[in-house]
Amino acid sequence: MKKLGFFLLCIAILSSPKLTAQETLQYNLTKGQRFKVSQRAVQEFVQVIDSVESKATNTVTGVTTWTVDQVLEDKYILLTSFESIRLKTESEIYGVLYDINTDASSDSLDVQSEIFRGLVNIPFTVILLKTGEVEAIKGSSALVENMILQSGIEDENVKKIIRESMDGQFGDISLASSIEQMTFMFPTEKVKVGGTWENDYVGDLEAHNVWNLDSYNQNEYVISGKASVLMKMDDASGRMTLEGTQTTHATIDNVSGLFNEVIVHQNVQGTSVIPDVGNQEMPTKLTATITYKRL
């Protein structure tokens, strides 16, 4: 009887999917597949200027559309475009500094909104590996040039300044870095529930991520990640270097590998320099929550 009990126990352990199943986590997209993604980011900045705290909040929302154009052996070619963008910056001292909304009625006097309206419905190409890593971005220059065209600005020197600034935000490297934050989280090998793996982000946001497969069933699985991060910005508006941590929680559709929702929390601090306020280094803290949802 004891031998039979031991035998049954061994069978139970060996047949338990939670303990033995190795899962392949990757994208499984089909040609012609279409989907939309909404993004909402809330960034809260605290800068210390002459021993006085200055607080500001950036709220960014938007919708992007995606179409699977080609399915290759180890990658996908996706056609992507911005459907809408809204950017609002509020200062505790100065009130609303920017309120850009591409869905609002066109206003030639609102140059900033007109510039960002140039991003809408201009397709660019994303080459995505099955791990979610972005191999390449193509067509970002068309985004930047259309932003300049939409602005109505004719002065070549001003165009040059805008081109340099927007290329830093919407060029190939910046777009790849931004997209990978919601896509690049899959391992290269099979993994079981409770298993971990690592990857790295490069670009404006550098991160070393440690991922964990929290749960897995026939409908969806849950991935969580922790990372040490380094954020860098250097353009005409100023310089910023911040270090800290980032956590990610993602629910993934088990058929397509597309996320249902990704939530990212960031907590970083360091220094920033703004030429307009004396070119001095200012202690700076940033907390942010970014939510991506597949619509």
C-alpha positions in Angstrom: 0.0 0.0 0.0 2.9 2.3 0.8 4.4 1.6 -2.6 1.2 2.3 -4.3 0.8 5.6 -2.5 4.4 6.6 -3.5 3.7 5.6 -7.1 0.5 7.8 -7.2 2.4 10.7 -5.6 5.1 10.5 -8.3 2.4 10.4 -11.1 0.8 13.5 -9.6 4.1 15.4 -9.5 5.1 14.5 -13.0 1.7 15.3 -14.5 1.4 18.7 -12.8 1.6 21.4 -15.5 2.5 24.1 -13.0 5.6 22.2 -12.0 6.8 20.7 -15.3 5.3 22.5 -18.2 7.8 24.6 -20.3 6.0 27.3 -22.1 7.0 29.2 -25.3 6.3 32.9 -24.8 6.4 34.8 -28.1 4.3 36.7 -30.7 2.1 34.5 -33.0 0.7 37.0 -35.4 -1.1 36.4 -38.7 -0.8 38.4 -42.0 -3.5 41.1 -42.2 -4.1 41.1 -38.4 -5.1 44.5 -37.1 -5.3 46.0 -33.7 -5.2 49.3 -31.8 -3.3 50.3 -28.7 -4.1 53.1 -26.3 -1.4 54.7 -24.1 -1.7 56.9 -21.0 1.4 58.2 -19.3 1.4 60.4 -16.2 4.8 61.8 -15.2 5.2 63.9 -12.1 8.4 65.9 -11.9 9.9 67.6 -8.8 12.8 69.9 -9.4 14.7 71.9 -6.7 15.5 75.4 -8.0 17.3 77.7 -5.5 16.2 75.4 -2.6 12.6 75.7 -3.7 10.6 72.7 -5.0 8.9 73.2 -8.4 6.4 70.5 -9.4 5.1 69.8 -12.9 2.9 67.0 -14.4 3.0 65.7 -17.9 -0.1 63.7 -19.1 0.3 62.0 -22.5 -2.5 60.0 -24.1 -2.7 58.5 -27.6 -3.9 55.7 -29.8 -1.9 53.9 -32.4 -3.0 51.4 -35.1 -1.1 48.3 -36.2 -1.4 46.0 -39.2 0.6 42.9 -39.7 2.0 43.3 -43.3 4.3 40.4 -43.5 5.0 37.2 -41.4 8.6 36.0 -41.7 10.3 33.0 -40.0 11.5 34.9 -36.9 10.0 38.4 -37.3 7.0 40.4 -38.3 6.7 43.5 -40.5 4.0 45.8 -39.1 2.6 49.0 -40.5 1.9 51.5 -37.7 0.5 55.0 -37.4 -0.6 57.4 -34.8 -4.4 57.9 -34.7 -4.4 60.6 -32.0 -2.1 62.3 -29.5 -2.8 64.6 -26.5 0.0 66.2 -24.4 -0.7 68.3 -21.4 1.9 69.9 -19.2 0.9 71.6 -15.9 3.1 73.5 -13.5 2.3 74.1 -9.9 3.6 77.6 -10.3 2.6 78.6 -13.9 -0.5 76.5 -14.5 -1.0 74.9 -17.9 2.1 75.3 -20.1 1.0 73.1 -23.0 -2.3 71.5 -24.0 -1.8 69.8 -27.4 -4.7 67.8 -28.8 -4.6 66.4 -32.3 -8.4 65.6 -32.1 -9.2 69.3 -31.6 -10.2 71.6 -34.4 -7.3 72.8 -36.5 -6.0 76.2 -35.4 -3.2 77.8 -37.4 -2.3 80.1 -34.5 -1.7 77.0 -32.3 1.6 76.1 -33.8 2.5 73.4 -31.3 -0.8 71.5 -31.9 -0.3 71.8 -35.6 3.2 70.3 -35.4 1.9 67.3 -33.5 -1.0 66.9 -35.9 1.6 66.2 -38.5 2.2 62.8 -36.8 -1.4 61.6 -37.3 -2.1 59.0 -40.0 1.4 58.9 -41.4 2.5 55.2 -41.6 5.8 53.9 -40.5 7.2 50.4 -40.4 8.1 48.4 -37.3 10.2 45.2 -37.8 9.4 43.2 -34.7 11.2 40.0 -33.6 9.1 37.2 -31.9 10.7 38.2 -28.6 9.2 41.7 -28.9 12.6 43.3 -29.6 12.4 46.0 -32.3 14.9 45.1 -35.0 14.3 48.3 -37.0 12.1 51.3 -37.6 11.6 52.6 -41.1 9.8 55.7 -42.2 10.2 57.9 -39.1 11.8 60.7 -41.2 8.4 61.1 -43.0 6.8 61.7 -39.6 9.3 64.5 -38.8 9.0 66.1 -42.2 5.2 66.1 -42.1 5.3 67.7 -38.6 7.4 70.5 -40.1 5.1 70.8 -43.1 2.0 70.9 -40.9 3.4 73.7 -38.8 3.3 76.1 -41.8 6.7 77.5 -40.7 8.8 78.7 -43.7 12.0 80.0 -41.9 14.7 77.4 -42.7 16.5 78.0 -39.4 13.4 77.4 -37.4 12.7 74.3 -39.5 16.1 73.0 -38.6 15.6 73.5 -34.9 12.2 71.7 -35.1 13.6 68.9 -37.1 16.5 68.3 -34.6 14.1 68.4 -31.7 11.4 66.1 -33.2 14.0 63.7 -34.6 15.1 63.2 -31.0 11.6 62.3 -30.0 10.2 60.5 -33.0 13.3 59.3 -34.9 14.2 55.6 -35.4 16.0 55.1 -32.0 13.4 57.0 -29.9 10.5 55.2 -31.5 12.1 51.8 -31.1 12.9 52.5 -27.4 9.3 53.6 -26.8 7.7 50.7 -28.5 10.0 48.1 -26.8 8.7 49.2 -23.4 5.3 47.6 -24.3 6.6 44.7 -26.5 10.1 43.5 -25.5 9.5 41.1 -22.6 9.6 37.6 -24.0 12.4 35.0 -23.4 14.4 33.3 -26.1 13.9 29.9 -24.4 10.9 28.0 -23.0 10.1 28.9 -19.4 7.9 27.4 -16.7 5.7 29.3 -14.2 7.9 30.9 -11.7 10.8 30.9 -14.1 12.9 34.0 -14.8 14.9 35.5 -17.7 16.6 38.8 -18.5 16.9 41.4 -21.3 18.1 44.9 -21.8 16.6 48.1 -23.2 18.9 50.6 -24.9 18.3 54.2 -26.1 16.9 57.1 -24.2 15.8 54.6 -21.5 18.5 52.1 -20.6 17.2 49.2 -18.4 18.3 45.8 -17.3 15.2 43.8 -16.8 14.6 40.6 -14.8 11.3 39.0 -15.9 9.1 36.4 -14.2 6.3 34.2 -15.6 3.7 34.7 -12.8 0.9 32.5 -14.1 -0.2 30.7 -17.3 -3.5 29.2 -18.6 -5.1 28.5 -21.9 -6.4 32.0 -22.3 -3.7 34.3 -21.0 -0.5 34.5 -19.0 0.9 37.1 -16.7 4.5 38.5 -16.8 6.1 40.8 -14.3 9.4 42.6 -14.5 11.8 44.6 -12.3 14.6 46.8 -13.7 17.3 49.2 -12.8 17.0 52.1 -15.3 18.9 55.1 -16.6 17.1 57.9 -18.4 19.0 60.4 -20.5 17.8 63.5 -22.4 19.9 66.1 -24.1 18.4 68.6 -26.6 17.9 72.3 -27.0 15.4 72.4 -24.1 17.9 71.0 -21.6 19.7 68.0 -20.2 18.6 65.4 -17.8 20.1 62.3 -16.2 18.0 60.2 -13.9 18.5 56.7 -12.3 16.2 54.4 -10.4 13.9 51.5 -10.8 11.0 50.4 -13.0 8.4 47.7 -12.5 6.2 46.1 -15.2 3.0 44.0 -15.0 1.6 42.5 -18.3 -1.3 40.3 -19.1 -0.8 38.5 -22.5 -3.2 36.8 -24.8 -2.1 33.2 -25.1 -3.0 32.8 -28.8 -1.5 35.9 -30.4 1.1 36.9 -27.8 -0.3 40.4 -27.9 -0.7 42.1 -24.5 -4.2 42.9 -23.1 -2.7 45.4 -20.7 0.8 46.6 -19.7 1.4 48.8 -16.6 4.8 50.4 -16.0 5.8 52.2 -12.9 9.0 54.3 -12.8 10.7 56.0 -9.9 14.0 57.8 -10.7 16.0 60.7 -9.6 19.1 62.7 -10.6 19.8 66.1 -12.0 18.5 68.3 -14.9 19.8 71.4 -16.5 17.5 74.0 -18.2 19.4 76.8 -20.0 16.4 79.2 -19.6 16.8 79.1 -15.8 20.5 79.7 -15.5 22.1 76.5 -16.8 22.5 75.2 -13.3 22.2 71.5 -12.2 19.0 71.0 -10.4 18.1 67.9 -8.2 15.2 66.2 -10.0 12.8 63.4 -9.2 10.4 61.7 -11.5 7.6 59.2 -10.8 5.6 57.9 -13.7 2.8 55.4 -14.5 2.4 54.3 -18.1 -0.6 52.1 -19.1 -0.9 50.4 -22.5 -4.2 48.7 -23.4 -5.1 46.8 -26.6 -8.4 48.1 -27.8 
